[in-house]
Amino acid sequence: GYVRGLYTFDTCSPNESFLERKFLLKADNDANLALKQLLALNDNLAIPLRIAWARFLMTLFHRSPENIKRIREMVINELPATMQNPLAEYASLRRPHDPPTFEEYRAAVPKMDTERATIILLQGVMDSKDVGNQLCRMIWTVVRINNPREPLLTCDCPLMRTDGIGHEHGHIVLPISPDALFVAVNNQRTMDSLLEIIRRPDSIMIFNEHIVGQALNYVYAKDNSQLRFVADRFGGG
């Protein structure tokens, strides 16, 4: 869900959000090119587009307002403790405008420092080389559901995935249109199992229940035909 100023940091230059206008803008634009290919059922993407789609998936892991808030708070609470030998390091790294002692610095870490650290951390987890390589190594496909009785729903937390994607059964399922699912797995056996579920007559309901149940604040639909379905299940209800 869109939240104005979600990625804006007070100590950045005026009217500019580094994450939103630089990193995420490029990630989203590149991913849009990949999405067009996926919607055309071309899952054999050129390497640059495959990397772009993997990076976009990584941003979806972390870019909800709740996750951004959690990471901001984590940095504020834990930044001072990251110094291995705080007293010695602080003495050598202290700037003229910093408090005279580490205890005073810990009590009021300069906002610019916490925001800079938060930006670095957010970009790092959204562009992890290890996770990106794992995503690119997975088997990808797009499944079109012909003439669905109800369209697929999506939400502000749309990735349906296992707890970790590196293990044998690790997988990701993402609605990319009202009648198409992106699927990524680590082996053909897992792919066959998911395809078997997708071919079931009630597959749309299965995936829509997952989507609505994991929504944080918003569910998105092609039309309002499933309002009752959403209301009955929103947030796992």
C-alpha positions in Angstrom: 0.0 0.0 0.0 1.2 3.5 -0.8 2.3 5.6 2.1 3.5 9.2 1.4 7.0 9.8 2.7 7.6 6.1 3.6 11.1 6.2 2.4 11.8 9.8 3.1 14.5 10.7 5.6 14.6 14.1 7.3 18.4 14.6 6.9 18.4 13.8 3.1 18.3 16.7 0.6 14.9 18.5 0.5 12.1 16.9 -1.4 14.2 13.9 -2.3 13.8 10.3 -1.1 17.0 8.4 -1.9 15.4 5.0 -1.7 12.2 5.8 -3.6 13.6 8.1 -6.3 16.8 6.4 -7.0 17.1 2.7 -5.9 13.4 1.7 -5.9 12.5 3.8 -9.0 15.1 2.0 -11.0 14.2 -1.4 -9.5 10.5 -0.9 -10.4 11.2 0.4 -13.9 13.4 -2.5 -14.7 11.0 -4.9 -13.2 8.2 -3.5 -15.3 10.1 -4.5 -18.4 10.5 -8.0 -17.0 6.8 -8.1 -16.1 5.7 -7.4 -19.7 7.7 -10.5 -20.8 6.2 -12.6 -18.0 2.7 -11.6 -18.8 3.4 -12.7 -22.4 4.3 -16.1 -20.8 8.0 -15.7 -21.6 9.7 -17.1 -18.5 13.1 -17.5 -20.2 14.1 -13.9 -19.5 17.3 -12.3 -20.6 19.8 -12.1 -17.8 19.4 -8.4 -17.1 15.6 -8.8 -16.9 15.9 -11.9 -14.7 18.2 -10.0 -12.3 15.7 -7.0 -12.4 12.8 -9.3 -11.5 14.8 -11.0 -8.7 15.6 -7.6 -7.3 12.0 -6.5 -7.4 11.0 -9.7 -5.5 13.6 -8.8 -2.9 12.1 -5.4 -2.5 8.7 -7.0 -1.9 10.2 -8.9 1.0 10.9 -5.7 2.9 9.1 -2.6 1.5 5.8 -2.7 3.4 5.3 0.2 5.9 5.4 -2.2 8.8 8.8 -3.6 7.7 10.2 -0.2 7.0 9.2 1.0 10.5 10.6 -2.2 12.1 14.0 -1.6 10.4 14.1 2.0 11.3 13.4 1.1 15.0 16.0 -1.7 14.9 18.7 0.7 13.7 17.9 3.3 16.3 18.0 0.7 19.1 21.0 -1.3 17.9 23.3 1.1 16.1 25.4 2.1 19.2 26.0 -1.5 20.1 27.5 -2.3 16.7 30.9 -0.8 17.8 33.1 -3.7 18.8 35.1 -1.7 21.4 32.8 1.4 21.8 35.0 3.5 24.1 38.1 3.1 22.1 36.4 3.4 18.7 34.3 6.4 19.7 37.4 8.3 20.8 39.0 7.7 17.5 35.9 8.3 15.4 34.3 11.1 17.3 33.6 14.3 15.2 33.8 17.8 16.5 30.0 18.1 16.8 29.6 14.7 18.5 29.0 14.4 22.3 32.2 14.2 24.4 31.6 10.6 25.7 30.2 7.4 24.2 27.5 7.2 26.9 26.2 10.6 25.8 26.3 9.5 22.1 24.5 6.3 22.9 21.8 8.2 24.7 21.2 10.4 21.7 22.6 8.9 18.5 22.6 11.7 15.9 19.6 11.4 13.6 21.7 11.8 10.5 23.7 8.7 11.6 20.7 6.5 12.2 19.0 7.6 8.9 22.2 7.0 6.9 22.5 3.6 8.5 18.9 2.8 7.8 19.2 3.7 4.2 22.3 1.5 3.9 20.6 -1.4 5.6 17.4 -1.1 3.6 19.2 -1.0 0.3 21.4 -3.9 1.4 18.5 -6.3 2.3 16.6 -5.3 -0.8 19.6 -5.9 -3.0 21.3 -8.9 -1.3 23.7 -10.7 -3.6 23.1 -14.0 -1.8 19.3 -13.8 -2.0 19.4 -12.4 -5.5 21.6 -15.3 -6.7 19.2 -17.8 -5.0 16.2 -16.3 -6.8 17.9 -16.3 -10.1 18.9 -20.0 -9.8 15.3 -21.0 -9.1 13.0 -22.5 -11.8 10.6 -19.8 -12.9 7.3 -20.1 -14.8 4.1 -18.2 -15.3 0.8 -20.0 -15.2 -2.3 -18.5 -16.9 -5.6 -19.6 -15.5 -8.1 -19.7 -18.4 -11.5 -18.2 -17.8 -11.4 -18.1 -14.0 -14.7 -17.9 -12.3 -13.3 -15.2 -10.1 -10.2 -13.1 -10.7 -7.0 -13.4 -8.6 -6.7 -10.9 -5.8 -3.5 -9.2 -4.7 -2.6 -7.1 -1.6 0.0 -5.0 0.1 1.9 -8.2 1.1 1.5 -10.3 -2.0 4.3 -12.8 -1.9 3.1 -16.3 -1.0 6.3 -18.1 0.0 7.9 -20.6 2.3 9.8 -19.7 5.4 13.1 -19.4 3.6 13.5 -20.1 -0.2 16.8 -21.9 -0.2 15.6 -25.3 1.0 14.3 -28.2 -1.2 10.7 -27.2 -1.0 11.3 -23.4 -1.1 9.0 -21.6 -3.4 7.4 -18.2 -4.2 4.0 -17.6 -5.8 2.9 -14.1 -6.8 -0.2 -13.0 -8.6 0.9 -10.8 -11.5 -2.5 -10.2 -13.1 -6.2 -11.2 -12.5 -5.5 -14.5 -14.3 -1.8 -15.2 -14.0 0.6 -16.4 -11.3 4.4 -16.2 -11.2 5.9 -19.3 -9.7 9.5 -19.9 -8.6 10.8 -23.2 -7.1 14.1 -25.0 -6.5 13.2 -28.3 -8.2 10.8 -29.8 -10.7 9.1 -31.9 -8.0 8.0 -28.8 -6.1 6.9 -27.2 -9.4 4.8 -30.3 -10.2 3.1 -30.1 -6.8 2.3 -26.4 -7.2 1.0 -26.9 -10.7 -1.2 -29.7 -9.5 -2.8 -27.2 -7.0 -3.1 -24.5 -9.6 -5.0 -26.9 -12.0 -7.6 -27.6 -9.3 -11.1 -26.1 -9.9 -10.9 -24.3 -6.6 -7.3 -23.0 -7.0 -8.4 -19.4 -7.3 -10.2 -19.6 -4.0 -7.1 -21.2 -2.4 -4.7 -18.5 -3.5 -7.2 -15.7 -2.8 -7.7 -16.9 0.7 -3.9 -16.8 1.2 -3.7 -13.3 -0.2 -6.5 -11.9 1.9 -5.3 -13.7 5.0 -1.8 -12.2 4.8 -2.9 -8.7 3.8 -1.8 -5.9 6.1 -4.0 -3.0 5.2 -5.1 -3.4 1.6 -6.5 -6.0 -0.8 -6.7 -5.1 -4.5 -9.2 -6.6 -7.0 -10.2 -6.2 -10.6 -13.7 -5.3 -9.5 -15.9 -5.3 -6.4 -17.4 -8.8 -7.0 -15.4 -10.3 -4.1 -16.1 -7.7 -1.4 -17.9 -10.3 0.9 -15.1 -12.8 0.3 -12.5 -10.3 1.4 -14.5 -9.0 4.4 -14.9 -12.5 5.7 -11.2 -13.4 5.5 -9.3 -10.1 5.8 -6.2 -10.4 8.0 -6.8 -14.1 8.7 -10.3 -13.4 10.0 
